[in-house]
Amino acid sequence: MSYFDAASAAPLHPVARQALAASLDEGWADPARLYREGRKARMLLDAARETAADLVGCRPDELVFTSSGTRAVHTGVAGALAGRRRVGRHLIVSAVEHSSVLHAAEVHEADGGSVTQVAVDRTGAVPAGAYGAALRPDTALACLQSANHEVGTVQPVAEAAEACRAAGVPLLVDAAQSLGWGPVEGGWSLLAASAHKWGGPPGVGLLAVRKGVRFAAPGPADEREAGRAPGFENIPAIVAAVASLRAVRAEADAEAARLRELTELIRARVPHLVPDVEVVGDPVRRLPGIVTFSCLYVDGEALLHELDRAGFSVSSGSSCTSSTLTPSHVLKAMGVLSEGNVRVSLPPGTAARDVERFLEVLPEAVAAVRAKLGAPAPAAGAAVGGPALVVDALGRRCPIPVIELAKAIGDVPVGGTVRVLADDEAARLDIPAWCEMRGQKYVGEEPADRGAAYVVRRTS
């Protein structure tokens, strides 16, 4: 079995396993106590904090450990907004932030605050100058991920941080996906990350808040972790998390070069091996181990099961995955296909032969799913003339509306139109994306008794 979902959770690093076992005997006591066992625990915690701060690029007294990366994000957003409430209640986020950031923004908006979502381009990147343009006199906080978790695109954090610094606005960076590869460049003000992304144990996050940032910790006061992360510290897990971060950083340069070669191989060969596929994300400014592509006429969940049977664990941001029945907000913001989306995220140590084998089984897996769904042949049929067609795909989920559109488009003359009736939210994203991939004209969306009518004009 080949595990290709490191962007969700990286396998436990051997160093983390060793550090966890060793610290279980020394780090179980209360580090706030003055007796011998407490002092031992305090020494382990302080050493871990100093090492983590050095790797993050901050002072030890600026960094606290939390129960997860999500908790670090929620605490960072809420604390910075509360600390700067007198300035205003405006929050800036990108449209492709992790759900933890977007959920925090929803809570803020429900509480009377205002939120600006900065759009991204088709590669998933925030355009140059976008954060500077979004700043307002009442902006209390801006959030920008260091790199995207679904497509690997690296964001212009340094540029956004400079624009925020000039306006006196703190920038919170979600560095969960990138921190294992290196420190985040630029003058960020707050930073959050999660150990399970770099091979540490789950249940350990970190939050760095620079000195000078006005911050009011949410919730009841607690004497631990500077009052920003209440509860007893899990010292063995913290020690293991920091040990693994130090270990992966030591290996990062060599491993990044190796994984980048493997993902470049996937990016280059998949479009030739599989008809009607779109590789998404920035081709250059991206994390080393992530490559994402979308296959037309494929149900994402079905494709994942097919690949699982073939021995590969991958993930999907498609609308039809078991965790959600709505399109990925990242793919939606990018304007790319949500159907048949596959994210391959290679853990350190991935063998080239495993990638070669993945490329061998992928075409057959895609073909098997397409056959089950009744997808059209890769080549478009010849026009046979006739009036505009109406395709009734009401009550049918992704990717069936697009499959029916593909079958019908050859039955209208060049210049003719097809109206697709659909009530699946994914159709609003996938039909325009299909038109761009296949060189057809997306006319627009019209109201209908149920769902919507998506109008497509045949151009070739």
Buried (B, 14 or more C-beta within 10 A) or exposed (E): EBBBBBBBBBBBBEBBBBBBEBBBEBBEBBBEEEEEBBEBBBEBBEEBBBBBBBBBBBBBEBBBBBBBBBBBBBBBBBBBBBBBEEBBBBBBBBBBBBBBBBBBBEEBEEEEBBBBBBBBBBBBBBEEEBBBEBBEEEBBBBBBBBBBBBBBBBBBBEBBBBBBBEBEBBBBBBBBBBBBBBBBEBBBBBBBBBBBBBBBBBBBBBBBBBEEBBBBBBEEEEEBBBBBBBEEBBBBBBBBBBBBBBBBBEBBEEBBEBBBEBBEBBBEBBEEBBBBBBBBBBEEBBBBBBBBBBBBBBBBBBBBBBBEEBEBBBBBBBBBBEEEEBBBBBBBBBBBBBBBBBBBBBBBEBEEEBBEBBBEBBBEBBBBBBEEBEBBEEEBEEBEEEEEBEBEBBEBBBBBBBBBBBBBBBBBEEEBBBBBBBBBBBBBBBBBBBBBBBEBBBBEBEEBEEBBBBBBBBEE
